[in-house]
Amino acid sequence: MADFIKTLKYKYKTGDVLRKLIFINILVFLLIKITGIFFTLFKIGDVDVLSYLAVPSEPTEWLKHFWTPITYMFVHEGFWHILFNLLWLYWFGQIFMQYFTGRTLGSLYILGGLAGALLYMIAFNTIPYYVDMGESWMIGASAAVMAIVMAAAFYRPDVRLNLFLLGRIKIIYIALFAFILDFLSLNDISNPGGHIAHIGGAIAGYIFAVQYKKGKDITLWIIKLIDGLSNLFKKKKIGKKKMKVSYGRFESDSDYNYRKHKEQQEIDTILDKLKRTGYSGLTDEEKRKLFNAGNK
């Protein structure tokens, strides 16, 4: 068992962002299931774990549970729910990663989830049909996944997937079919919030693709926010500095790691620009940094 856990840790650490997102969703799903079994067996009160992770429709509840617009997009309750979401994430995530970096994939996942949560709250507080349903909660990665599906489809509409019995079909048709299906299900009483959120995520993905073709990346603010939080936590972890000789001078482990992280950030930014503008669009300094990085 210990070896299995070590293997999973290694797979997680060495995997790309797509695989990390899949790992996180599965881990959260298992933890919730195990916690529910534990509470039931030992009759530990009437504790609803999902109520602390699901995004609420009431604005006042949003303020009380301000973390839920993030946590809800990693939470699933049913097996089929998580299975289909992760299959869509894997299929279209693979296509997305052919044209974008993992940082962009992760940021769009979050942006799509936030867009879905926002549209869900707006709809359940303004549209009479949903207002009459009263207070509700929502979970699932569907909105985040739909953002990636639509982004991949509208950025590279001619890419094809081989579907069982149907043959090779352009992903743009698959994405549009999923969107239309959600739109036609807006009055579905069994999952009204979910379909609203899907549309919110789909809109975010579509806008991302359209703007990216114009040279604008609407996920950059999320990337910068994540980098800022990451750097903040790294600085807090700097304790006693262990000195080591590096290139003829003294440099602490923490300073070395921080410097390498900043260099990698610069290279990622240059690679993003390279995908948008081509090699001729890079400055002489950017070309030099890219050349030096390739020779390390």
Protein Blocks (a to p, Z undefined) as FASTA:
>chain_A
ZZmmmmmmmmmmmpcfklmmmmmmmmmmmmmmmmmmmmmmnopajbdfklmmpccfblkl
mmmmmmlmmmmmmccfbfklmmmmmmmmmmmmmmmmmmmcfklmmmmmmmmmmmmmmmmm
mmmmmbmklmmnopaddedjklmmmmmmmmmmmmmmmbccddehklpadfklmmmmmmmm
mmmmmmpmklmmlmmmmmmmmmmmmmmmmmmmnopafklmmmmmmmmmmmmmmmmmpccd
ddddeehiacdfklmmmmmmmmmmmmmmmmmmmmmnojmlpcfklmmmmmmmmmZZ
